[in-house]
Amino acid sequence: MAYSFKVSTEMRTEFVDITDRVEDVVTGLGDGVVVVFSGHTTTGLTVNENESGLISDMESFLGSLVGSENWLHDRIDDNADSHLRGLLLDSSLAIPFEGGELLLGSWQSIFLVELDGPRDREVVLKVVG
């Protein structure tokens, strides 16, 4: 089964917790794996702790690794840094679920990471099992 949902972001770089939206899809489905996919080259997906200080640290970390210098791609649409930061993240995740519940660790959340916002994004889920 395939599902999708929209995420509207408000900032250029933003970690959006989408755990509940993914959980809603697998609730009642039994056991399997849900593949979470973002088809945008200036977003990423990751699993980490949803703590405000850590989220700020992660945003700063991405910015420190890839500055907004004059990259060649900036001649086209001035967002090369967003594309390059996207290289550091995943475009898809495979999350197991059992009894209709995601098998995430106690402190784990699923994030869509906006790197070139604000924008409207689509997340696609494919359930296997």
C-alpha positions in Angstrom: 0.0 0.0 0.0 1.2 3.5 -0.7 0.2 6.6 1.2 1.3 10.2 1.1 0.9 13.4 3.1 1.9 17.1 2.8 4.2 19.0 5.1 4.3 22.8 5.0 7.5 24.2 6.4 8.0 27.7 7.7 11.8 28.2 7.8 14.7 27.7 5.5 16.1 24.9 7.7 13.6 23.1 9.8 13.3 19.7 11.5 9.6 18.6 11.3 8.6 15.6 13.5 6.5 13.4 11.3 6.4 10.4 13.6 2.7 10.6 14.4 1.8 10.8 10.8 3.8 7.7 10.0 2.4 5.9 13.0 -1.2 6.8 11.9 -0.6 4.9 8.6 0.6 1.6 10.3 -1.8 1.6 13.2 -3.9 -1.6 12.9 -1.8 -3.1 10.1 0.0 -5.8 12.0 3.7 -6.4 11.3 5.9 -5.1 8.5 8.1 -2.3 7.3 7.1 1.2 6.3 9.4 2.9 3.8 9.3 6.7 4.3 10.5 8.7 1.2 10.9 12.3 0.3 11.2 13.0 -3.4 12.8 16.4 -2.9 16.5 17.1 -3.4 16.5 19.8 -0.8 15.0 17.8 2.0 16.2 14.8 4.0 14.9 12.3 6.4 16.5 11.2 9.7 15.7 9.5 13.0 16.8 11.3 16.1 15.7 12.7 19.5 13.0 15.4 19.5 14.6 17.8 22.0 14.6 21.5 21.2 18.3 22.0 22.1 19.4 19.1 20.0 17.3 20.2 17.1 19.0 23.6 17.2 22.3 21.8 17.4 21.5 19.7 14.4 20.5 22.8 12.4 23.7 24.5 13.4 25.8 21.4 12.6 24.4 21.2 9.0 25.1 24.9 8.5 28.7 24.6 9.8 29.4 21.6 7.5 28.1 23.4 4.4 28.4 27.1 4.2 26.5 29.3 1.8 29.6 30.3 -0.2 29.4 31.0 -3.9 28.8 27.5 -5.2 28.5 26.9 -9.0 24.9 25.8 -8.7 24.0 29.2 -7.2 24.1 30.7 -10.7 20.8 28.8 -11.3 18.7 29.2 -8.2 20.9 30.2 -5.3 20.3 27.1 -3.2 23.4 24.9 -3.7 24.0 24.8 0.0 20.6 23.2 0.5 21.4 20.5 -2.1 24.8 19.9 -0.6 23.3 19.6 2.9 20.9 17.1 1.5 23.8 14.8 0.6 24.4 14.4 4.4 20.9 13.0 5.0 18.8 10.2 3.7 16.0 10.5 1.2 14.3 7.4 2.5 14.1 5.4 5.7 12.8 1.9 6.4 11.1 1.6 9.8 9.8 -1.8 11.1 6.5 -2.0 12.8 4.9 -4.7 14.9 1.3 -5.0 16.1 0.6 -1.7 14.3 3.3 0.2 16.3 6.6 1.6 15.0 9.6 -0.1 16.5 11.4 3.1 17.3 13.6 3.5 20.4 12.3 5.4 23.4 13.8 8.7 22.3 13.6 8.3 18.5 11.4 10.4 16.3 11.2 10.6 12.5 12.0 13.9 11.0 11.5 15.5 7.6 14.4 18.0 7.4 13.7 21.1 5.3 16.8 22.6 3.8 15.4 25.2 1.4 12.1 26.4 2.9 9.6 27.6 3.5 7.9 25.2 1.1 5.2 22.6 0.7 6.6 19.1 0.7 5.2 15.6 0.1 6.2 12.5 2.0 5.4 9.1 0.4 5.0 6.0 2.5 5.1 2.4 1.2 3.9 -0.3 3.6 5.4 -3.8 3.1 4.0 -6.7 5.0 
